[in-house]
Amino acid sequence: MDETAQAAQSIANFLQVFTTNGGLRLRFRIKLKGAKAASAEGTGEADGPPVAQSGTNGPRDLYVEFTGPDTSILIARNGEVLNALEHIATKILRLEIEEQNRVSFDAEHFKANRERQMQVSAAAAVERVRATGRPHSFPAMNSRERRMLHLILKDSGLATASSGEGAGRYVVLYPEGEDGSEPMLAPQAARRPDANAVRKAFRPR
């Protein structure tokens, strides 16, 4: 069994335990680029891992697609559980940060649809920044989506940078000639009025 097959088997074992012990009505299919697919049902026994086809060498991406009545649990709150499972999988495989894009989990095409939405949003932001000459801040998103957004925006030739902290971290797109050296307020913070200013406005004179 090669390294890729072992990785697929490790993920299959993990997901089998997760779905069975959680009592979840889920099916998952593991696919490898350049390899046959293996499927497993959440309440049954997992099949063997994908077997790599001859002539395929080097790193291959591992995709996991969930289906079933309980996929809504995975994609609720902007795919919170789905992203958590994906993160655990990268830890099981001991992938470095720059390698984590080799593993991708999806449910009912949620992430694929999300990527298309990001592409549309990115195209609109590029037009807006070029027309106004002002930076554009995207909503806060997780690290995987930020990396994806940086890659989508790379072809525009405009500079991007991540700002904010923790769960509030977001991507900023800058107009030509700016490199993001000046920090920006998050979109939510920029719209929130200062509490002291509000109190002063209504203070009796």
C-alpha positions as a Python dict, from the first residue, in 0.01 Angstrom:
ca = {
    (1, 'M'): (0, 0, 0),
    (2, 'D'): (155, 330, -107),
    (3, 'E'): (156, 654, 92),
    (4, 'T'): (-152, 792, -85),
    (5, 'A'): (-354, 477, -21),
    (6, 'Q'): (-251, 482, 345),
    (7, 'A'): (-366, 843, 374),
    (8, 'A'): (-703, 756, 221),
    (9, 'Q'): (-740, 458, 456),
    (10, 'S'): (-661, 677, 759),
    (11, 'I'): (-925, 931, 660),
    (12, 'A'): (-1179, 657, 585),
    (13, 'N'): (-1123, 503, 930),
    (14, 'F'): (-1161, 841, 1101),
    (15, 'L'): (-1482, 925, 915),
    (16, 'Q'): (-1626, 579, 979),
    (17, 'V'): (-1581, 630, 1355),
    (18, 'F'): (-1719, 985, 1335),
    (19, 'T'): (-2035, 893, 1144),
    (20, 'T'): (-2105, 569, 1330),
    (21, 'N'): (-2047, 698, 1685),
    (22, 'G'): (-2230, 1020, 1604),
    (23, 'G'): (-2531, 830, 1472),
    (24, 'L'): (-2522, 1043, 1159),
    (25, 'R'): (-2703, 946, 841),
    (26, 'L'): (-2415, 1023, 612),
    (27, 'R'): (-2235, 860, 324),
    (28, 'F'): (-1890, 968, 219),
    (29, 'R'): (-1685, 904, -91),
    (30, 'I'): (-1310, 949, -99),
    (31, 'K'): (-1151, 1039, -431),
    (32, 'L'): (-790, 1082, -526),
    (33, 'K'): (-667, 1265, -832),
    (34, 'G'): (-562, 1000, -1077),
    (35, 'A'): (-707, 719, -866),
    (36, 'K'): (-1024, 513, -837),
    (37, 'A'): (-1281, 622, -578),
    (38, 'A'): (-1367, 437, -258),
    (39, 'S'): (-1696, 490, -80),
    (40, 'A'): (-1821, 419, 268),
    (41, 'E'): (-2153, 453, 443),
    (42, 'G'): (-2178, 619, 781),
    (43, 'T'): (-2364, 328, 937),
    (44, 'G'): (-2181, 49, 759),
    (45, 'E'): (-1831, -82, 701),
    (46, 'A'): (-1585, 130, 510),
    (47, 'D'): (-1457, 0, 180),
    (48, 'G'): (-1087, -12, 111),
    (49, 'P'): (-899, 305, 20),
    (50, 'P'): (-864, 424, -340),
    (51, 'V'): (-604, 233, -538),
    (52, 'A'): (-370, 457, -736),
    (53, 'Q'): (-362, 395, -1108),
    (54, 'S'): (-33, 301, -1265),
    (55, 'G'): (182, 583, -1389),
    (56, 'T'): (62, 839, -1133),
    (57, 'N'): (346, 973, -921),
    (58, 'G'): (395, 1266, -687),
    (59, 'P'): (143, 1441, -463),
    (60, 'R'): (-226, 1390, -534),
    (61, 'D'): (-519, 1575, -385),
    (62, 'L'): (-762, 1391, -162),
    (63, 'Y'): (-1130, 1481, -192),
    (64, 'V'): (-1410, 1373, 42),
    (65, 'E'): (-1771, 1423, -67),
    (66, 'F'): (-2055, 1373, 185),
    (67, 'T'): (-2415, 1295, 96),
    (68, 'G'): (-2717, 1192, 302),
    (69, 'P'): (-2999, 1333, 516),
    (70, 'D'): (-2763, 1481, 778),
    (71, 'T'): (-2543, 1688, 548),
    (72, 'S'): (-2726, 1997, 676),
    (73, 'I'): (-2538, 1946, 1005),
    (74, 'L'): (-2206, 1970, 824),
    (75, 'I'): (-2282, 2285, 626),
    (76, 'A'): (-2469, 2480, 895),
    (77, 'R'): (-2311, 2807, 1012),
    (78, 'N'): (-2116, 2849, 689),
    (79, 'G'): (-1979, 2494, 691),
    (80, 'E'): (-1842, 2508, 1044),
    (81, 'V'): (-1845, 2129, 1107),
    (82, 'L'): (-1728, 2052, 755),
    (83, 'N'): (-1428, 2282, 799),
    (84, 'A'): (-1353, 2130, 1139),
    (85, 'L'): (-1348, 1777, 993),
    (86, 'E'): (-1120, 1893, 716),
    (87, 'H'): (-885, 2051, 971),
    (88, 'I'): (-874, 1729, 1176),
    (89, 'A'): (-793, 1534, 859),
    (90, 'T'): (-491, 1755, 787),
    (91, 'K'): (-370, 1692, 1143),
    (92, 'I'): (-416, 1316, 1108),
    (93, 'L'): (-206, 1326, 790),
    (94, 'R'): (45, 1563, 955),
    (95, 'L'): (34, 1806, 665),
    (96, 'E'): (226, 2131, 682),
    (97, 'I'): (32, 2456, 636),
    (98, 'E'): (139, 2490, 274),
    (99, 'E'): (22, 2131, 203),
    (100, 'Q'): (-323, 2155, 359),
    (101, 'N'): (-490, 2242, 28),
    (102, 'R'): (-421, 1882, -77),
    (103, 'V'): (-720, 1775, 136),
    (104, 'S'): (-1071, 1901, 63),
    (105, 'F'): (-1403, 1805, 222),
    (106, 'D'): (-1739, 1894, 67),
    (107, 'A'): (-2107, 1817, 128),
    (108, 'E'): (-2379, 1851, -133),
    (109, 'H'): (-2138, 2074, -333),
    (110, 'F'): (-2148, 2338, -57),
    (111, 'K'): (-1782, 2437, -92),
    (112, 'A'): (-1790, 2420, -471),
    (113, 'N'): (-2084, 2660, -472),
    (114, 'R'): (-1907, 2877, -215),
    (115, 'E'): (-1601, 2900, -440),
    (116, 'R'): (-1817, 3014, -732),
    (117, 'Q'): (-1974, 3280, -509),
    (118, 'M'): (-1628, 3397, -407),
    (119, 'Q'): (-1522, 3425, -771),
    (120, 'V'): (-1825, 3642, -848),
    (121, 'S'): (-1764, 3854, -539),
    (122, 'A'): (-1395, 3890, -625),
    (123, 'A'): (-1470, 4003, -982),
    (124, 'A'): (-1715, 4265, -854),
    (125, 'A'): (-1462, 4387, -595),
    (126, 'V'): (-1188, 4425, -859),
    (127, 'E'): (-1418, 4640, -1073),
    (128, 'R'): (-1518, 4849, -770),
    (129, 'V'): (-1159, 4908, -657),
    (130, 'R'): (-1046, 5005, -1005),
    (131, 'A'): (-1341, 5239, -1049),
    (132, 'T'): (-1318, 5410, -708),
    (133, 'G'): (-946, 5384, -632),
    (134, 'R'): (-1037, 5277, -279),
    (135, 'P'): (-956, 4949, -97),
    (136, 'H'): (-1228, 4689, -53),
    (137, 'S'): (-1265, 4470, 258),
    (138, 'F'): (-1426, 4127, 225),
    (139, 'P'): (-1624, 3969, 511),
    (140, 'A'): (-1432, 3768, 769),
    (141, 'M'): (-1361, 3409, 666),
    (142, 'N'): (-1151, 3110, 769),
    (143, 'S'): (-789, 3060, 663),
    (144, 'R'): (-871, 2816, 383),
    (145, 'E'): (-1115, 3057, 221),
    (146, 'R'): (-873, 3348, 263),
    (147, 'R'): (-603, 3155, 80),
    (148, 'M'): (-851, 3071, -193),
    (149, 'L'): (-956, 3434, -224),
    (150, 'H'): (-594, 3551, -245),
    (151, 'L'): (-539, 3307, -533),
    (152, 'I'): (-857, 3415, -712),
    (153, 'L'): (-756, 3782, -686),
    (154, 'K'): (-395, 3722, -790),
    (155, 'D'): (-479, 3739, -1162),
    (156, 'S'): (-617, 4091, -1117),
    (157, 'G'): (-267, 4225, -1056),
    (158, 'L'): (-392, 4417, -752),
    (159, 'A'): (-239, 4372, -409),
    (160, 'T'): (-419, 4181, -135),
    (161, 'A'): (-350, 4139, 234),
    (162, 'S'): (-513, 3972, 532),
    (163, 'S'): (-604, 4187, 831),
    (164, 'G'): (-777, 4141, 1165),
    (165, 'E'): (-734, 3870, 1424),
    (166, 'G'): (-876, 3526, 1495),
    (167, 'A'): (-1222, 3452, 1362),
    (168, 'G'): (-1251, 3816, 1249),
    (169, 'R'): (-960, 3794, 1003),
    (170, 'Y'): (-1049, 3913, 651),
    (171, 'V'): (-898, 3994, 310),
    (172, 'V'): (-847, 4346, 177),
    (173, 'L'): (-807, 4426, -194),
    (174, 'Y'): (-604, 4739, -266),
    (175, 'P'): (-606, 4969, -571),
    (176, 'E'): (-309, 4983, -804),
    (177, 'G'): (-6, 5144, -640),
    (178, 'E'): (-102, 5044, -285),
    (179, 'D'): (46, 4741, -114),
    (180, 'G'): (-162, 4713, 202),
    (181, 'S'): (98, 4860, 435),
    (182, 'E'): (-168, 5080, 596),
    (183, 'P'): (-404, 4874, 820),
    (184, 'M'): (-777, 4899, 763),
    (185, 'L'): (-1069, 4859, 998),
    (186, 'A'): (-1280, 4548, 949),
    (187, 'P'): (-1602, 4615, 756),
    (188, 'Q'): (-1812, 4544, 1065),
    (189, 'A'): (-1605, 4775, 1285),
    (190, 'A'): (-1608, 5051, 1028),
    (191, 'R'): (-1987, 5057, 1028),
    (192, 'R'): (-2026, 5043, 1407),
    (193, 'P'): (-2066, 5388, 1565),
    (194, 'D'): (-1848, 5478, 1859),
    (195, 'A'): (-2041, 5426, 2184),
    (196, 'N'): (-1906, 5743, 2347),
    (197, 'A'): (-2001, 5950, 2044),
    (198, 'V'): (-2358, 5818, 2064),
    (199, 'R'): (-2382, 5901, 2435),
    (200, 'K'): (-2255, 6255, 2376),
    (201, 'A'): (-2506, 6309, 2097),
    (202, 'F'): (-2798, 6238, 2331),
    (203, 'R'): (-2654, 6404, 2643),
    (204, 'P'): (-2872, 6692, 2763),
    (205, 'R'): (-2721, 7034, 2695),
}
